[in-house]
């Protein structure tokens, strides 16, 4: 039963980390305000991840944390790719107002968070496999 709750908390952490990546794409806000909002979403992610790791007694914590980071980065990258594909269709362009697209214009920060989460996750998974052998 502990393992089920552990996986559940790690999934919740992944969702909130995905939200942090999506929020990084928002433009039009002052950087400090945006980072404060992102911190607000990162806090429950860290708490949920720690609860999940606590329930699994921190066994293979590097692997599990890395998997959560890699999963959230991959899902975020997939969501960005999906949105870009939607933008290529005429139907979708007619459904949304052009000024709504400007709301998600901070591509550098969004891509930076996705790449950062992916690199940190890969590093943690690699460290876990190196220490296990």
C-alpha positions as CSV (number, residue, x, y, z in Angstrom):
1,X,0.0,0.0,0.0
2,X,2.9,2.3,0.8
3,X,4.3,1.8,-2.8
4,X,1.0,2.8,-4.3
5,X,0.9,6.0,-2.4
6,X,4.5,6.6,-3.1
7,X,3.9,6.4,-6.9
8,X,0.8,8.6,-6.5
9,X,2.8,11.3,-4.7
10,X,5.5,11.1,-7.3
11,X,2.9,11.5,-10.1
12,X,1.5,14.5,-8.3
13,X,5.0,16.0,-8.1
14,X,5.5,15.4,-11.9
15,X,2.3,17.2,-12.6
16,X,3.3,20.3,-10.6
17,X,6.8,20.2,-12.2
18,X,5.1,20.1,-15.6
19,X,3.0,23.1,-14.5
20,X,6.3,25.0,-13.7
21,X,7.6,24.3,-17.2
22,X,4.4,25.6,-18.8
23,X,4.4,28.7,-16.6
24,X,7.9,29.4,-17.7
25,X,6.5,30.1,-21.2
26,X,4.3,33.0,-20.0
27,X,5.4,36.4,-21.1
28,X,4.2,39.8,-20.2
29,X,4.8,39.4,-16.4
30,X,7.8,40.9,-14.6
31,X,10.4,38.2,-14.2
32,X,10.2,38.3,-10.4
33,X,6.4,37.9,-10.4
34,X,6.7,35.0,-12.8
35,X,9.4,33.3,-10.8
36,X,7.3,33.8,-7.6
37,X,4.3,32.1,-9.3
38,X,6.5,29.3,-10.5
39,X,7.9,28.9,-7.0
40,X,4.3,28.6,-5.8
41,X,3.8,25.6,-8.1
42,X,7.2,24.1,-7.4
43,X,6.5,24.0,-3.6
44,X,3.8,21.3,-3.8
45,X,6.0,19.5,-6.3
46,X,8.8,19.3,-3.8
47,X,6.5,18.4,-0.9
48,X,4.8,15.6,-3.0
49,X,8.2,14.3,-4.2
50,X,9.5,14.2,-0.6
51,X,6.4,12.4,0.6
52,X,6.7,9.8,-2.2
53,X,10.4,9.3,-1.4
54,X,9.6,9.1,2.3
55,X,7.0,6.4,1.7
56,X,9.6,4.4,-0.4
57,X,12.1,5.0,2.5
58,X,14.4,6.9,0.1
59,X,15.5,3.7,-1.6
60,X,16.8,4.7,-5.0
61,X,15.9,8.3,-4.4
62,X,18.2,9.5,-7.2
63,X,16.5,7.2,-9.8
64,X,13.0,8.1,-8.6
65,X,13.7,11.9,-8.5
66,X,15.4,11.7,-11.9
67,X,12.5,9.8,-13.4
68,X,10.0,12.4,-12.1
69,X,12.1,15.2,-13.6
70,X,12.6,13.4,-16.9
71,X,8.9,12.6,-17.1
72,X,7.8,16.1,-16.4
73,X,10.3,17.5,-18.9
74,X,9.3,15.0,-21.6
75,X,5.6,15.6,-21.0
76,X,6.2,19.4,-21.2
77,X,8.2,19.0,-24.4
78,X,5.4,16.9,-25.8
79,X,2.8,19.5,-24.9
80,X,4.8,22.3,-26.6
81,X,5.3,20.1,-29.7
82,X,1.6,19.3,-29.8
83,X,0.7,23.0,-29.4
84,X,3.1,23.9,-32.2
85,X,1.5,21.3,-34.4
86,X,-2.0,22.7,-33.6
87,X,-0.7,26.1,-34.7
88,X,0.1,24.7,-38.2
89,X,-3.6,24.0,-38.9
90,X,-5.8,26.7,-40.2
91,X,-8.8,25.6,-38.1
92,X,-6.9,26.1,-34.8
93,X,-5.6,29.5,-35.9
94,X,-9.2,30.6,-36.6
95,X,-10.4,29.3,-33.2
96,X,-8.0,31.5,-31.1
97,X,-7.4,35.2,-31.1
98,X,-3.8,36.3,-32.2
99,X,-3.3,38.2,-29.0
100,X,-3.7,35.1,-27.0
101,X,-0.6,33.6,-28.5
102,X,1.5,36.5,-27.3
103,X,0.7,35.3,-23.7
104,X,3.0,32.3,-24.2
105,X,6.0,34.1,-25.8
106,X,8.9,33.5,-23.5
107,X,10.4,30.6,-25.4
108,X,13.9,30.9,-24.0
109,X,12.9,30.6,-20.4
110,X,10.4,27.8,-21.2
111,X,12.9,25.8,-23.2
112,X,15.5,26.5,-20.5
113,X,13.4,24.9,-17.8
114,X,12.5,21.9,-19.9
115,X,16.2,21.3,-20.8
116,X,17.2,22.0,-17.2
117,X,14.8,19.5,-15.8
118,X,15.8,16.9,-18.4
119,X,19.5,17.4,-17.7
120,X,19.1,17.2,-14.0
121,X,16.9,14.2,-14.2
122,X,19.3,12.4,-16.5
123,X,22.2,13.2,-14.2
124,X,20.3,11.8,-11.2
125,X,19.4,8.6,-13.1
126,X,23.0,8.2,-14.3
127,X,24.4,8.8,-10.8
128,X,22.0,6.1,-9.4
129,X,23.1,3.6,-12.0
130,X,26.8,4.4,-11.5
131,X,26.5,4.0,-7.7
132,X,24.5,0.7,-8.1
133,X,27.1,-1.0,-10.1
